[in-house]
């Protein structure tokens, strides 16, 4: 009886030990769970699931898919600074990966998405232009090439509008030389931009106020040649100048 009791006791301990063992971590199942959360746009829950894989499956710590998806969760939450760090980390570890161009595109989009009104600091716009141009240079013929070109054009229009905003400010306060400098910057660096027409007009006005009639005439004649619809405005302005 004692011997049987002892065996039963040992079996009980063994069963308890087996019961206490946790199930092995299933990285595949956890990844699928995270993907489901991404579809629901539950970005924080998805990120925690991706990060759990990194923690519990160390061999997956720098897995390209995980790194990109974590970055995407931050982007989805509009946490662009955090997203940028993660996309850049991906490129640091996987510079020639098939999704490297996507990471570079998203880096540019992080800055583009932080653009505000034209009267604010244009640094995010300038950064976006630089990063989109990096995409075109580093990853020619990528799937994002056409879209990058469109965003560069939009960003350049935004910068030209910012410069025009400043030019108007200077012209209004009578700082005509400063206004001219801003307008000439637009005309030189952003030809054909959305601000070109107004830049030519303000330049003409400002040159006239400075007594530089020939430069004023050149600006206004260029304005009419490129934008015929402005002819009436230019004629009216020139009549006013002649009366001074």
C-alpha positions in Angstrom: 0.0 0.0 0.0 2.8 2.4 0.9 4.5 1.7 -2.4 1.3 2.4 -4.4 0.7 5.6 -2.4 4.2 6.8 -3.2 3.7 6.1 -7.0 0.4 8.0 -7.0 2.0 10.9 -5.2 4.8 11.0 -7.8 2.3 10.9 -10.7 0.4 13.7 -9.1 3.5 15.8 -9.0 4.4 15.0 -12.6 0.9 15.9 -13.8 1.0 19.2 -11.9 4.4 20.0 -13.4 3.0 19.3 -16.9 0.0 21.4 -16.3 2.1 24.4 -15.1 4.0 24.4 -18.4 2.9 27.3 -20.7 1.9 26.7 -24.2 4.7 27.5 -26.7 4.6 31.0 -28.2 3.0 31.0 -31.6 4.6 33.9 -33.6 2.5 33.1 -36.7 -0.8 33.2 -34.8 0.2 36.4 -33.0 1.2 38.1 -36.3 -2.2 37.1 -37.8 -3.9 38.6 -34.7 -1.9 41.8 -35.2 -2.9 42.0 -38.9 -6.6 41.7 -37.9 -6.2 44.6 -35.6 -4.5 46.6 -38.4 -7.6 46.0 -40.6 -9.8 47.4 -37.8 -7.4 50.4 -37.5 -6.8 49.4 -33.9 -3.2 50.5 -34.3 -2.1 50.4 -30.6 -3.3 46.9 -30.2 -1.7 45.8 -33.4 1.6 47.4 -32.4 1.6 45.7 -29.0 1.1 42.3 -30.8 4.0 43.0 -33.2 6.2 44.0 -30.4 5.3 40.9 -28.4 6.6 38.8 -31.3 9.9 40.8 -31.2 10.1 40.2 -27.4 9.2 36.5 -27.3 10.7 35.4 -30.6 14.2 37.1 -30.5 15.1 35.8 -33.9 12.2 38.0 -35.2 13.5 41.2 -33.6 14.6 42.8 -36.8 12.3 41.0 -39.1 11.5 43.4 -42.0 7.7 42.8 -41.9 7.5 43.5 -38.2 9.6 46.6 -38.4 7.5 48.1 -41.2 4.2 47.2 -39.6 5.2 48.8 -36.3 6.1 52.0 -38.2 2.8 51.8 -40.0 0.9 51.7 -36.7 2.5 55.0 -35.7 1.7 56.5 -39.1 -1.9 55.3 -38.8 -2.2 57.1 -35.4 -0.7 60.2 -37.0 2.3 60.0 -34.7 4.6 61.0 -37.5 7.8 61.6 -35.5 7.6 58.1 -34.0 6.8 56.6 -37.4 9.7 58.4 -39.0 12.1 56.9 -36.5 10.8 53.4 -37.2 10.9 53.7 -41.0 14.5 55.0 -40.7 15.4 52.1 -38.5 14.1 49.8 -41.2 16.3 51.4 -43.8 19.3 51.3 -41.5 18.9 47.5 -41.2 17.4 46.7 -44.6 18.7 49.3 -47.1 18.3 47.0 -50.1 15.1 45.2 -49.1 12.3 45.0 -51.7 10.2 47.4 -49.4 13.0 49.9 -48.9 11.4 52.3 -51.4 8.2 52.1 -49.4 10.0 53.0 -46.2 11.6 56.0 -47.9 8.3 57.1 -49.4 6.7 56.9 -45.9 9.6 59.0 -44.4 8.7 61.7 -46.9 5.0 61.4 -46.2 5.7 61.8 -42.4 6.9 65.4 -43.2 4.3 66.0 -45.9 1.6 65.1 -43.4 2.8 67.7 -41.0 2.3 70.6 -43.4 0.1 73.3 -42.0 -1.0 76.7 -43.3 1.1 78.9 -45.6 1.9 81.4 -42.8 3.7 78.7 -40.7 7.3 77.5 -40.7 7.9 75.8 -44.1 10.5 73.4 -42.7 8.3 70.3 -42.9 7.6 71.1 -46.6 11.3 71.6 -47.4 12.0 68.3 -45.6 9.3 66.5 -47.6 10.8 67.7 -50.9 14.2 66.5 -49.9 12.9 63.1 -48.8 10.8 62.6 -52.0 13.9 63.6 -54.0 15.9 61.0 -52.1 13.3 58.4 -53.1 13.7 59.3 -56.7 17.5 59.2 -56.5 18.0 56.1 -54.4 15.1 54.0 -55.8 14.6 54.9 -59.5 11.5 53.3 -61.1 10.0 52.4 -57.8 6.2 52.0 -57.6 6.1 55.4 -55.8 8.0 57.4 -58.5 4.9 59.1 -60.0 3.3 59.9 -56.7 6.6 61.3 -55.4 6.8 63.6 -58.4 3.2 64.9 -57.8 4.0 65.5 -54.1 7.2 67.4 -55.0 5.2 69.7 -57.3 2.6 70.3 -54.5 5.3 71.0 -52.0 7.0 73.5 -54.3 3.7 75.3 -54.8 3.3 75.5 -51.1 6.8 77.0 -50.6 6.1 79.5 -53.4 2.8 80.5 -51.6 4.8 80.9 -48.3 7.3 83.2 -50.0 4.5 85.1 -51.6 2.8 85.5 -48.2 6.0 87.1 -46.9 6.4 89.3 -50.0 2.9 90.7 -49.5 3.7 91.3 -45.9 6.8 93.3 -46.8 5.1 95.2 -49.6 2.2 96.2 -47.3 4.6 97.6 -44.7 6.5 99.5 -47.4 9.7 97.3 -47.3 9.8 97.2 -51.1 13.3 95.9 -51.5 12.5 93.0 -49.2 9.3 92.3 -51.2 11.3 92.4 -54.4 13.8 89.9 -53.0 11.1 87.4 -52.1 9.3 87.8 -55.5 12.6 87.3 -57.4 13.3 84.2 -55.3 9.9 82.7 -56.3 10.5 83.5 -60.0 14.0 82.0 -60.0 13.4 78.9 -57.9 9.7 78.1 -58.6 8.9 79.1 -62.2 5.4 78.2 -63.3 4.3 77.8 -59.6 0.9 78.8 -58.3 2.5 82.0 -56.9 4.3 83.1 -60.1 1.5 85.4 -61.4 1.2 87.3 -58.1 4.9 87.4 -57.6 5.3 89.2 -61.0 2.6 91.7 -60.1 4.0 92.5 -56.7 7.5 92.7 -58.1 6.3 95.2 -60.6 4.6 97.3 -58.0 7.6 97.2 -55.7 10.1 98.1 -58.4 7.9 101.1 -59.3 7.8 102.2 -55.6 11.6 102.0 -55.6 11.8 104.2 -58.7 13.1 101.4 -60.8 10.7 101.9 -63.7 12.5 99.7 -66.3 12.5 96.7 -63.9 8.9 97.4 -63.1 8.0 97.5 -66.8 9.9 94.2 -67.4 8.0 92.4 -64.6 4.6 93.6 -65.7 5.2 92.9 -69.4 6.3 89.4 -68.5 3.1 89.1 -66.4 0.9 90.0 -69.3 2.8 87.8 -71.8 2.4 84.8 -69.5 -1.0 85.6 -68.0 -3.0 87.6 -70.6 -6.0 87.7 -68.2 -4.0 90.2 -66.1 -3.7 92.8 -68.8 -6.5 95.0 -67.4 -4.9 95.0 -64.0 -1.5 95.8 -65.4 -2.8 98.7 -67.5 -4.6 100.1 -64.5 -1.4 99.9 -62.4 0.8 101.5 -65.1 -1.7 104.4 -65.4 -1.4 105.0 -61.7 2.4 104.9 -61.9 2.4 107.5 -64.7 0.4 109.9 -62.6 2.9 109.8 -59.7 
